[in-house]
Amino acid sequence: MSPEEQSNGNLPLDSLMMNQDQRAELWKKTIDYIELYINEVENYRVIADLNAEDIRALIKSVDFNQPLGALEAIDFTVKVFQQYQTHTAHPRYFGLFDPAPATITIAAEILVAAVNPQLAVWSQSPFAVEVEQHLLKVFGEQFGYPTAEIDGTFTSGGAEANHTALLTALTNAFPDFGHIGVRAFSGNPVLYISSEAHHSLLKAARQCGLGSDGVRVIPVDDQLRMDLASLSAQIKSDKVAGFAPFMVVATAGTTNAGAVDSIEGIAEIAKRERLWLHTDAAWGGAFALVPEFRGILKGIELSDSITFDPHKLLAVTRGAGMYLTRHRSVLAETFRVETPYMPLQPSDGLDLVNPFMHSMQWSRKFIGMKLFLSLLVTGWDGYAEVIRRHVKLADYLRRELEKNSWTVVNDPSLAVVCFFDGTSLTGQSETYLESIAREVKASGQAWLSTTRIKNDCPMLRACISNHRSNQGDVDVLISELNEARRKYTECRERELTMATNVA
Ligand SMILES: *Cc1c(COP(=O)(O)O)cnc(C)c1O
């Protein structure tokens, strides 16, 4: 009997497995939808309809006591997805490093879901584990690590990679940390990040028992890079006060404005003070793949560990992060556990990695597959070309903004542009910039964000990270910005006239 015949007439089994005809229809519907989405997304409104009441009512309208057919169920989600989703794949989404996924990575997700490898132990998924180990090696090499020293693990994203970095730094500084926990600390441990560093580090510090007070936030210079004199001074005064400095984090590509800390300068201080140097290159790390931009990340090879997110500029579907280190044994020291039920393979002298003893997660999916396939079809050169294109387009955006009297305030060489309105005194006020961003987003034509940089000054922020964006898309953004400015000014003038008339 075929599996279909066995399950015939058995409703729960039918709906899990489905028969061959039903599956054929389901695949067709799903694939047709994927193709439609790819073709049509640029005609959608970029921003999601943000009506929470409507969304909840829709979801509540389903009844798990009245199961639907698979096609109907897919129809239901697909219809509402379009409206209630900000389309980061849209070429005029100028947001937060969420490019349209490389097509092959969508296929990779489906294939991985079908085989569903368990990446806890090597013996269950030897090919998958070896693919990931290979990728960690070749990316470590791109960052300048000596091949023989590279180790690492795939993560759900940059936040988990940063958390892993903190744990390995603690294990390195306080070897008993794994056994006696926070009691292993000699003095209160403190780590150093810049005021532009990613907030996942604060969360990680809380989760490691240090609390956010254990994080020293070092000010930045006028180019938004960690101020090295302040770092040295803070370490010195912490030591005098009996704290135990153990780690410093350099950011290579800040989320706000694409600033890159002086990794070399920080490395020198880290060496002198015996601190673990972690470089958070979650998206900026992609610049290591472009020979003429590699210099931007100078010194990254000196880091004890690195965070890199293939799901950012490499356009791999979420989640795909990486933690890399040049300390071969630190992951094992940090995460080793033993359980009798895990089928371990004798390693016969080979260095076999069992991910559950080597990283935070236990059961986990084959994250590396989508990066493997994408790199296989795009190649290193292909990715270098994609990054070059982002930089060129960001330069076009900067020039067009300036032509239209928007003032760019950061160095946009990593394709992030921060700016305010140079035409009026209110052009730098938060209310004004937020209303400009709101207006642009409400048009449905483009999406950009606001942020605060340089002593907390509000800014508009547009980032080029989508290979589908082109000059025409930038032109639309500029005209939407100008239109929002015109509307706001008109509105203010009307208010002023009314106020004068009343007076
Ligand atoms: C995005 C980002 C992170 C967090 O990564 P996730 O993949 O979102 O978890 C950390 N650091 C930097 C610099 C980032 O840009």
The ligand as an SDF file (V2000), in Angstrom:
LIG
                    3D

 15 15  0  0  0  0  0  0  0  0999 V2000
   20.7850   44.1860   12.2420 C   0  0  0  0  0  0  0  0  0  0  0  0
   21.8960   44.3370   13.1720 C   0  0  0  0  0  0  0  0  0  0  0  0
   22.0050   43.5130   14.3000 C   0  0  0  0  0  0  0  0  0  0  0  0
   20.9260   42.5310   14.6970 C   0  0  0  0  0  0  0  0  0  0  0  0
   20.8350   41.5140   13.7640 O   0  0  0  0  0  0  0  0  0  0  0  0
   19.4930   40.6350   13.5840 P   0  0  0  0  0  0  0  0  0  0  0  0
   19.8640   39.7870   12.4280 O   0  0  0  0  0  0  0  0  0  0  0  0
   18.3900   41.5910   13.3150 O   0  0  0  0  0  0  0  0  0  0  0  0
   19.2940   39.8660   14.8280 O   0  0  0  0  0  0  0  0  0  0  0  0
   23.1340   43.6370   15.0820 C   0  0  0  0  0  0  0  0  0  0  0  0
   24.0730   44.5490   14.7960 N   0  0  0  0  0  0  0  0  0  0  0  0
   23.9880   45.3800   13.7360 C   0  0  0  0  0  0  0  0  0  0  0  0
   25.0790   46.3750   13.4820 C   0  0  0  0  0  0  0  0  0  0  0  0
   22.8870   45.3100   12.8850 C   0  0  0  0  0  0  0  0  0  0  0  0
   22.7810   46.1490   11.8450 O   0  0  0  0  0  0  0  0  0  0  0  0
  1  2  1  0
  2  3  1  0
  2 14  2  0
  3  4  1  0
  3 10  2  0
  4  5  1  0
  5  6  1  0
  6  7  2  0
  6  8  1  0
  6  9  1  0
 10 11  1  0
 11 12  2  0
 12 13  1  0
 12 14  1  0
 14 15  1  0
M  END
$$$$
